[in-house]
């Protein structure tokens, strides 16, 4: 994996001098907003058409990156310096994309550690890290020509992969927290929220145990997911004697809802959102933040999106906006 990291970094570095898409200016502007303005103005600033419209955790991510920006070129942090693109600015911003993708690399390394270093797992991890889609979206965007698209999707997918790995390892609470954090970085992942909710509700909040229908004593109550669940037969002294499962002996299961697990999971998710939106709730700006995250008055879709279902939605949305 380290060799793949080196090779991918070199390939991405070769793309530094290439054409830049509008997202390059988007993120430069966000660096300037979060660095130069107080938090109370982040979601109100509109000098540029590329206003801040990502959740607060991503705004703080941009603020963290802006701390190092003056080392490259302080002028990139001026809000009024629209479309500023000095060589130092270009190299700095593209370097931050590559560095941020270490999150994805680390997540895939944890995947390999958790599921073994077999060849198939190595191939899966390498395929994800070198996936053409990430190169296209984060480093190369094909429109009418090849151009460099400046995004941090590798970083965000790293958080998603970490969440999935922790779920597979049985750390369901941590998996839910990581997904909540991801939503506060980029709300486009909301489409996955129903699946996460159903999965965590079933796997974490409902607990299944075995019930011995063939013994004379009480049920064992042992976790159902054991490889060899034991049934408990009782002798005259009422001491439990574990016996290997016999398919001929009737065994049923009992599912119970854990209110404690439900409160723990829900509280952890709420805490993540409070950390994200809390400062803006204190400032009374939550409606303004949501108006940026979900710009219904502007239209939720960009006009350049691919001709699929969202194109139909965007057309109807545009008609309603004009007609209304």
C-alpha positions in Angstrom: 0.0 0.0 0.0 2.9 2.4 0.7 4.1 1.9 -2.9 0.6 2.7 -4.2 0.6 5.9 -2.0 3.9 7.0 -3.5 2.8 6.3 -7.1 -0.6 8.0 -6.7 1.0 11.0 -5.1 3.5 11.4 -8.0 0.7 11.1 -10.6 -1.4 13.7 -8.8 1.6 16.0 -8.5 2.1 15.8 -12.3 -1.4 17.3 -12.6 -0.6 20.5 -10.7 0.0 22.7 -13.7 -3.1 21.6 -15.5 -6.4 23.5 -16.0 -8.5 24.4 -13.0 -12.2 24.1 -12.6 -14.4 26.6 -10.7 -14.2 24.5 -7.5 -10.6 25.7 -7.2 -11.9 29.3 -6.7 -14.7 27.9 -4.5 -12.3 26.5 -1.9 -9.9 29.4 -2.2 -12.9 31.7 -1.3 -13.8 29.4 1.6 -10.3 29.6 2.9 -10.5 33.4 2.8 -13.9 33.5 4.5 -13.1 31.2 7.4 -9.7 32.8 7.9 -10.4 36.5 7.5 -13.9 36.8 8.9 -15.5 36.0 12.4 -17.6 32.9 12.6 -20.8 35.1 12.7 -20.2 36.1 9.1 -19.2 32.8 7.6 -22.7 31.9 6.3 -23.6 35.5 5.4 -20.6 36.5 3.3 -21.5 36.8 -0.4 -18.8 38.9 -2.0 -18.2 35.9 -4.3 -20.9 33.9 -5.9 -19.3 30.8 -4.4 -20.7 31.2 -0.9 -20.0 28.8 1.9 -22.6 26.1 1.6 -21.1 23.1 3.3 -21.9 22.0 7.0 -19.9 23.6 9.8 -17.4 20.8 10.3 -16.2 21.4 6.7 -16.0 25.1 7.4 -13.7 24.4 10.4 -11.7 22.0 8.1 -11.2 25.0 5.7 -10.3 27.2 8.7 -7.6 24.6 9.7 -6.1 24.6 6.2 -6.1 28.4 6.1 -3.8 28.4 9.1 -1.0 27.2 6.8 -2.0 29.2 3.8 0.1 32.3 4.7 3.2 30.2 4.4 2.4 29.9 0.7 0.7 33.2 -0.2 -1.2 35.4 2.2 -3.1 37.1 -0.6 -5.2 34.0 -1.2 -6.9 34.7 2.1 -8.3 38.1 1.0 -12.1 37.7 0.5 -12.1 40.5 -2.1 -9.3 38.8 -4.1 -11.7 37.0 -6.4 -10.3 34.4 -8.8 -6.8 34.7 -7.3 -4.6 32.0 -8.5 -0.9 32.5 -8.0 1.4 29.6 -8.6 1.9 29.3 -4.8 -1.8 29.3 -4.3 -2.3 26.6 -6.9 0.4 24.3 -5.4 -0.8 24.9 -1.9 -4.5 24.0 -2.6 -3.7 21.0 -4.6 -1.2 19.8 -2.0 -4.0 20.0 0.6 -6.1 17.7 -1.4 -3.4 15.1 -1.7 -2.6 15.3 2.0 -6.2 15.1 3.0 -6.5 11.8 1.1 -4.2 10.2 3.7 -7.5 9.8 5.6 -8.7 7.4 2.9 -5.3 5.6 2.9 -5.5 5.1 6.7 -9.0 3.9 6.5 -8.1 1.3 3.8 -5.1 0.2 5.9 -7.5 -0.4 8.9 -9.7 -2.4 6.5 -6.7 -4.6 5.6 -5.8 -5.0 9.3 -9.3 -5.9 10.3 -9.9 -8.4 7.5 -6.5 -9.8 7.0 -3.7 -9.0 4.4 -4.9 -11.5 1.9 -4.4 -10.7 -1.8 -8.1 -10.1 -2.4 -8.2 -7.5 0.4 -5.1 -5.8 -0.9 -6.7 -5.6 -4.4 -9.9 -4.2 -3.0 -8.0 -1.5 -0.9 -5.8 -0.6 -3.9 -8.7 -0.4 -6.2 -10.5 2.0 -4.0 -7.5 4.2 -3.4 -6.6 4.3 -7.1 -10.2 4.4 -8.2 -10.5 6.4 -11.5 -13.6 8.1 -10.0 -11.5 9.8 -7.3 -9.0 10.9 -9.9 -11.8 12.3 -12.1 -13.6 14.1 -9.3 -10.8 15.2 -7.1 -8.0 15.7 -9.7 -9.4 15.4 -13.2 -12.9 16.4 -14.3 -13.9 15.5 -17.9 -16.3 18.0 -19.4 -15.6 19.2 -22.9 -12.0 18.9 -22.1 -9.8 17.5 -19.3 -9.6 19.8 -16.4 -8.5 19.7 -12.8 -11.4 19.6 -10.4 -10.5 20.7 -6.8 -12.4 18.6 -4.2 -11.8 16.7 -1.0 -13.8 13.7 -1.7 -11.0 11.3 -0.9 -10.9 12.7 2.6 -14.6 12.4 3.0 -14.7 8.8 1.6 -12.0 8.0 4.1 -14.4 8.9 7.0 -17.1 6.8 5.3 -14.8 3.8 4.9 -13.7 4.1 8.5 -17.4 4.0 9.6 -18.0 0.9 7.5 -14.9 -0.9 8.8 -15.9 -0.2 12.4 -19.4 -1.6 11.7 -17.9 -4.7 10.3 -15.7 -5.1 13.3 -18.7 -4.8 15.6 -17.9 -1.3 16.9 -21.4 -0.1 16.0 -21.5 2.9 18.2 -18.3 4.3 16.8 -19.6 3.6 13.3 -22.7 5.7 13.9 -20.6 8.5 15.4 -18.3 8.5 12.4 -21.2 8.7 10.0 -22.8 11.6 12.0 -19.4 13.4 11.8 -19.4 12.7 8.0 -22.8 14.3 7.6 -21.5 17.4 9.3 -18.7 17.6 6.8 -20.8 17.1 3.7 -24.6 16.8 3.8 -24.8 15.1 0.4 -24.3 11.8 2.3 -27.8 12.2 3.7 -29.0 9.8 1.1 -27.2 7.0 3.1 -28.8 8.0 6.4 -31.9 5.8 6.1 -29.8 2.7 5.5 -27.5 3.6 8.4 -30.5 4.2 10.7 -32.2 0.9 9.9 -28.9 -1.1 10.1 -27.8 0.4 13.5 -31.3 0.2 14.9 -31.4 -3.5 14.1 -27.8 -4.4 14.9 -27.2 -2.2 17.9 -30.5 -1.5 19.5 -32.1 -4.9 19.1 -30.4 -7.8 20.9 -31.0 -11.5 20.0 -30.4 -14.3 22.5 -31.1 -18.1 22.3 -33.8 -19.7 24.3 -33.6 -23.4 25.2 -36.8 -25.2 24.4 -35.6 -28.6 25.1 -34.1 -28.4 28.7 -35.9 -28.6 32.0 -34.3 -25.4 33.4 -34.5 -21.8 32.4 -33.2 -20.4 29.1 -29.5 -19.8 28.6 -29.9 -16.2 27.4 -26.5 -16.5 25.6 -25.8 -14.2 22.6 -27.2 -15.8 19.4 -24.2 -14.8 17.3 -21.9 -17.3 19.0 -20.5 -19.9 16.7 -21.5 -22.7 19.0 -24.3 -21.5 21.3 -24.7 -23.7 24.4 -27.9 -25.0 25.8 -28.1 -25.4 29.5 -29.4 -28.6 31.0 -30.0 -28.6 34.7 -29.3 -31.5 37.1 -30.7 -32.1 40.5 -28.3 -29.5 42.1 -29.5 -26.9 39.5 -25.9 -26.4 38.2 -25.8 -25.5 34.5 -24.1 -28.0 32.2 -23.1 -26.5 28.8 -23.8 -28.9 25.9 -23.0 -28.3 22.2 -25.9 -27.4 20.0 -27.7 -30.3 18.6 -29.9 -29.6 15.5 -32.4 -32.1 16.8 -32.9 -30.2 20.1 -35.4 -27.3 19.6 -33.8 -23.9 20.1 -35.6 -20.6 19.6 -34.4 -17.0 19.7 -35.6 -14.0 21.6 -35.2 -10.4 20.4 -35.4 -7.6 22.9 -35.0 -3.8 22.4 -32.2 -2.2 24.3 -33.4 1.3 25.3 -30.0 2.0 26.8 -28.3 1.3 23.5 -30.9 3.4 21.7 -30.3 6.4 24.0 -26.5 6.0 23.8 -26.5 5.9 20.0 -29.0 8.7 19.7 -27.2 10.8 22.2 -23.9 10.3 20.5 -25.3 11.4 17.1 -27.0 14.4 18.7 -23.7 15.4 20.4 -21.9 15.4 17.0 -24.6 17.7 15.6 -24.4 20.0 18.7 -20.7 20.3 18.3 -21.2 21.2 14.7 -24.2 23.6 14.9 -23.9 24.6 18.5 -21.9 27.9 17.9 -24.4 28.9 15.2 -27.4 28.0 17.4 -25.8 30.3 20.1 -25.6 33.1 17.5 -29.2 32.4 16.3 -27.9 31.6 12.8 -29.2 28.0 12.3 -31.9 29.1 9.8 -29.3 31.0 7.8 -26.9 28.0 7.8 -29.7 25.7 6.6 -30.6 28.2 3.9 -27.1 27.8 2.5 -27.1 24.0 2.9 -30.5 23.6 1.2 -30.9 26.5 -1.2 -34.4 25.9 -2.3 -34.9 29.4 -3.5 -31.9 29.1 -5.8 -32.5 25.5 -6.8 -30.8 22.5 -5.3 -29.1 21.3 -8.5 -26.4 22.9 -10.7 -27.3 23.2 -14.3 -24.3 21.2 -15.4 -25.4 18.0 -13.7 -25.8 14.8 -15.7 -29.1 14.0 -17.5 -30.7 11.6 -15.0 -33.5 11.8 -12.5 -32.1 15.0 -11.0 -32.2 16.6 -14.4 -36.0 16.1 -14.4 -36.2 17.4 -10.9 -34.0 20.4 -11.8 -36.3 21.2 -14.7 -39.4 21.0 -12.6 -37.7 23.0 -9.9 -36.7 25.8 -12.3 -40.3 26.0 -13.7 -41.7 26.3 -10.2 -39.2 29.0 -9.3 -40.0 31.1 -12.4 -43.7 30.5 -12.2 -44.0 31.0 -8.5 
